Amino acid sequence: MTWYTWLEQGRPINASEQVLLAVARALRLDGTERQHLFRLAGATSSALTRPAAPELSPAIQVILDSLAPLPAAVSNTRFDVLSFNRPYRSLFGTERMRPSHGVFFNSLWCMLTAPECCNPCDNPEETLPRMVAVLRSAYGRHVGEPAWEEHVRQLSARSELFRELWDRQEVAPPKTLLRIFRHPELGVMRLNATYLTMPGVPECYIVVYVPEGPDDRELVERLNSLPPGGWRHTCKP
């Protein structure tokens, strides 16, 4: 593409944000490549303050739905939830599922900022340190990128606990982690969050919540039978 080659060569080119975004879509650039494109063009964009959500194949949703009654979702290394099945929605509640730019909600943000009465996580002392360590491990590949820097800044400003965990500078890869959920209708269930990589979709994975024991399995079966949309929080998130 001659126009892009001129950019790479540092030639002065006037291009609007809309044109650059159209080029990024045509070339199927990921978030990092999109930022590089804007830097080459000497342009800034509000779009760079958030990562571009990857395009997921319709087959991914079919896979998620087929995993029911197990809650399952597609998430990235920032813990942005990009897609999910019905039991997953019932597990977290409807008020958090507000799509914006291809992202429905951020599970780490949810756990750090939800009031205790409405927080779905019942073992944050084990879960949050690992999640923040996974985030920091991914952040190492994105230092200086506006979207990531802003994400960390906002979490730090909102949560003292996040600041404490972030300052530990611990890193960890995504791996199976026991998570204890507290559901207002079904009670407490113990689920193993298991992460499956997605070839061709950088820094994204399918997370499947597998029951720890037979009692948890029964609760998951009931979770899947709840009305679509799950439950609503009793207070503002």
C-alpha positions as CSV (number, residue, x, y, z in Angstrom):
1,M,0.0,0.0,0.0
2,T,1.8,3.1,-1.3
3,W,0.1,5.5,1.2
4,Y,1.2,3.4,4.2
5,T,4.7,3.0,2.7
6,W,5.0,6.8,2.6
7,L,4.0,6.8,6.3
8,E,6.8,4.3,7.1
9,Q,9.2,6.5,5.2
10,G,8.3,9.5,7.3
11,R,6.8,11.6,4.5
12,P,4.4,14.3,5.6
13,I,0.9,13.2,5.1
14,N,-2.3,14.9,6.2
15,A,-4.9,12.4,7.2
16,S,-7.9,12.8,9.5
17,E,-8.6,10.5,12.4
18,Q,-11.5,8.9,10.4
19,V,-9.2,8.1,7.5
20,L,-6.6,6.6,9.8
21,L,-9.2,4.5,11.6
22,A,-10.5,3.3,8.3
23,V,-7.0,2.2,7.2
24,A,-6.5,0.4,10.5
25,R,-9.7,-1.5,10.0
26,A,-8.8,-2.4,6.4
27,L,-5.4,-3.7,7.5
28,R,-6.9,-5.4,10.5
29,L,-4.4,-3.8,12.8
30,D,-4.4,-4.7,16.5
31,G,-4.2,-2.0,19.2
32,T,-0.4,-1.8,19.2
33,E,-0.2,-1.6,15.4
34,R,-3.0,1.0,15.4
35,Q,-1.1,3.2,17.8
36,H,2.0,2.8,15.6
37,L,0.0,4.0,12.6
38,F,-1.2,7.1,14.4
39,R,2.3,7.9,15.6
40,L,3.7,7.6,12.0
41,A,1.0,10.0,10.8
42,G,1.8,12.5,13.7
43,A,-1.9,12.3,14.7
44,T,-3.6,11.8,18.0
45,S,-6.9,10.1,18.6
46,S,-9.4,9.5,21.4
47,A,-9.6,6.0,20.1
48,L,-6.1,5.4,21.4
49,T,-7.2,5.8,25.0
50,R,-8.9,2.4,24.7
51,P,-7.7,-0.8,23.1
52,A,-9.4,-2.0,19.9
53,A,-11.4,-5.1,20.7
54,P,-10.5,-8.0,18.3
55,E,-13.1,-9.3,15.9
56,L,-14.3,-12.6,17.2
57,S,-15.5,-15.3,14.8
58,P,-19.2,-16.2,15.2
59,A,-17.9,-19.8,15.9
60,I,-16.5,-18.5,19.2
61,Q,-20.0,-17.7,20.5
62,V,-21.2,-21.1,19.4
63,I,-18.4,-22.7,21.4
64,L,-19.2,-20.6,24.5
65,D,-22.9,-21.5,24.2
66,S,-22.1,-25.2,23.8
67,L,-20.1,-25.1,27.1
68,A,-23.3,-24.4,29.1
69,P,-24.1,-25.1,31.9
70,L,-20.5,-24.1,32.6
71,P,-20.1,-20.3,32.7
72,A,-17.6,-19.3,30.0
73,A,-16.4,-16.1,28.4
74,V,-13.8,-14.6,26.2
75,S,-11.5,-12.2,28.0
76,N,-8.2,-10.5,27.2
77,T,-5.2,-9.9,29.4
78,R,-6.7,-6.6,30.7
79,F,-9.7,-8.7,31.9
80,D,-12.0,-7.0,29.4
81,V,-14.9,-9.4,28.8
82,L,-15.5,-9.6,25.0
83,S,-18.1,-12.3,24.8
84,F,-19.9,-14.8,27.2
85,N,-22.6,-17.4,27.5
86,R,-25.9,-17.3,29.4
87,P,-24.7,-18.9,32.7
88,Y,-21.7,-16.5,32.8
89,R,-24.1,-13.6,32.6
90,S,-26.2,-15.0,35.4
91,L,-23.1,-15.4,37.5
92,F,-22.0,-11.8,37.3
93,G,-25.4,-10.0,36.9
94,T,-26.9,-7.8,34.3
95,E,-25.9,-4.3,35.4
96,R,-22.3,-4.9,34.5
97,M,-23.0,-6.1,31.0
98,R,-23.1,-2.8,29.1
99,P,-21.2,-3.1,25.8
100,S,-18.9,-0.3,24.8
101,H,-16.4,-0.6,21.8
102,G,-16.7,-4.4,21.8
103,V,-16.1,-4.7,25.6
104,F,-19.0,-5.7,27.9
105,F,-17.3,-5.0,31.2
106,N,-14.0,-5.5,33.0
107,S,-14.0,-8.3,35.6
108,L,-11.0,-6.9,37.5
109,W,-12.6,-3.4,37.7
110,C,-15.8,-5.1,38.9
111,M,-14.1,-6.9,41.7
112,L,-12.0,-3.9,42.8
113,T,-14.8,-1.4,42.9
114,A,-18.1,-3.2,43.6
115,P,-19.5,-2.7,47.1
116,E,-19.0,-5.7,49.3
117,C,-22.7,-6.4,49.4
118,C,-22.8,-6.7,45.6
119,N,-19.3,-8.2,44.8
120,P,-19.7,-11.6,43.2
121,C,-16.2,-12.6,44.4
122,D,-16.2,-14.3,47.8
123,N,-12.4,-14.9,48.0
124,P,-10.8,-11.7,46.9
125,E,-7.7,-12.2,49.1
126,E,-6.6,-15.1,46.9
127,T,-8.1,-14.0,43.6
128,L,-7.1,-10.3,43.3
129,P,-3.3,-10.7,43.8
130,R,-3.2,-13.3,41.0
131,M,-5.3,-11.2,38.7
132,V,-3.2,-8.1,39.2
133,A,0.0,-10.2,38.7
134,V,-1.5,-11.4,35.4
135,L,-2.3,-7.8,34.4
136,R,1.2,-6.6,35.3
137,S,2.8,-9.5,33.3
138,A,0.8,-8.3,30.2
139,Y,1.5,-4.7,30.9
140,G,5.2,-5.4,30.4
141,R,4.5,-5.8,26.7
142,H,2.6,-2.5,26.5
143,V,4.5,0.0,28.6
144,G,4.0,3.5,27.3
145,E,0.9,2.7,25.3
146,P,-1.8,5.2,26.1
147,A,-4.6,2.7,26.5
148,W,-2.7,0.6,29.0
149,E,-1.3,3.6,30.9
150,E,-4.7,5.1,31.3
151,H,-6.2,1.7,32.4
152,V,-3.6,1.4,35.1
153,R,-4.0,5.0,36.1
154,Q,-7.8,4.7,36.5
155,L,-7.5,1.5,38.5
156,S,-4.9,3.2,40.8
157,A,-7.1,6.2,41.3
158,R,-10.2,4.2,42.1
159,S,-8.7,1.4,44.3
160,E,-6.2,1.6,47.1
161,L,-6.0,-2.2,47.1
162,F,-5.0,-2.2,43.5
163,R,-2.3,0.4,44.2
164,E,-0.9,-1.9,46.9
165,L,-1.0,-5.0,44.7
166,W,0.4,-3.2,41.7
167,D,3.4,-1.9,43.8
168,R,4.3,-5.5,44.6
169,Q,5.4,-5.8,41.0
170,E,4.5,-9.5,41.0
171,V,3.9,-11.2,37.6
172,A,2.1,-14.4,36.7
173,P,0.6,-16.1,33.7
174,P,-3.1,-16.9,33.5
175,K,-3.6,-20.4,34.9
176,T,-6.3,-22.4,36.8
177,L,-7.5,-20.5,39.8
178,L,-10.1,-21.5,42.4
179,R,-12.7,-18.7,42.6
180,I,-15.5,-18.6,45.1
181,F,-18.6,-16.8,43.9
182,R,-21.5,-15.5,46.0
183,H,-24.8,-15.5,44.2
184,P,-27.8,-13.7,45.8
185,E,-30.2,-16.5,44.7
186,L,-28.0,-19.6,44.8
187,G,-25.5,-18.9,47.5
188,V,-21.8,-19.7,47.4
189,M,-20.2,-21.8,44.7
190,R,-16.6,-22.9,44.2
191,L,-15.5,-22.8,40.6
192,N,-12.1,-23.4,39.0
193,A,-11.3,-20.7,36.4
194,T,-9.6,-22.5,33.6
195,Y,-7.9,-20.5,30.8
196,L,-7.8,-21.8,27.2
197,T,-5.6,-19.9,24.7
198,M,-7.1,-18.8,21.4
199,P,-4.7,-19.1,18.4
200,G,-5.0,-16.2,16.0
201,V,-6.5,-13.9,18.7
202,P,-3.6,-12.2,20.4
203,E,-3.7,-11.9,24.2
204,C,-7.2,-13.3,24.5
205,Y,-8.4,-16.6,26.0
206,I,-11.5,-18.5,26.8
207,V,-12.1,-18.8,30.6
208,V,-14.3,-21.7,31.7
209,Y,-15.6,-22.0,35.2
210,V,-15.5,-25.7,36.3
211,P,-17.3,-26.7,39.5
212,E,-15.0,-27.9,42.3
213,G,-17.4,-30.5,43.7
214,P,-20.8,-32.1,43.2
215,D,-22.6,-29.5,45.2
216,D,-21.1,-26.8,43.1
217,R,-22.1,-28.7,40.0
218,E,-25.7,-28.7,41.1
219,L,-25.6,-24.9,41.7
220,V,-24.1,-24.4,38.2
221,E,-26.9,-26.4,36.7
222,R,-29.4,-24.2,38.5
223,L,-27.5,-21.1,37.4
224,N,-28.0,-22.0,33.8
225,S,-31.8,-22.4,34.4
226,L,-32.2,-18.8,35.7
227,P,-34.2,-16.4,33.5
228,P,-32.1,-14.7,30.8
229,G,-30.1,-11.8,32.1
230,G,-29.4,-13.2,35.5
231,W,-29.9,-11.1,38.6
232,R,-29.6,-7.4,39.4
233,H,-27.5,-5.9,42.1
234,T,-29.2,-4.4,45.1
235,C,-27.0,-1.3,45.0
236,K,-25.2,0.7,42.4
237,P,-21.9,-1.0,41.1
